[in-house]
């Protein structure tokens, strides 16, 4: 059994983990639990790095997998995929700057960046799950 074929499933698990960590981190900061917020957000960042490593390994070995869906699902899929890819690229510097400001103690700038980074990060993680479900489960090639 080839391990590489299981990597998309691992990526989905990592996306779900990221969503849960982001939601928990948001909950904790809204309830004044800074230490737990920090743990969740740093964990989400680590999971994000692991995701990128797995993603790059998979696409280096497999390349792009053509989407097998036909009809009206195709424009929906490619719209979600395009927005996912564009926002993922935008999110990387947003998250890095948010973390830099947090670790440097500049919490005003941290808050300002986090208010933008968090919803983008949520969308990127959730849209990644949608792409995964469509491409690997509902319309597998």
Secondary structure, 3 states (H helix, E strand, C coil): CCHHHHHHHHHHHHHHHHHHHHHHHHHHHHCCCHHHHHHHHHHHHHHHHHHHHHHHHHHHHHCCCCCCCCCHHHHHHHHHHHHHHHHHHHHHHHHHHHHHHHHCCCHHHHHHHHHHHHHHHHHHHHHHHHHHHHHHHHCCC
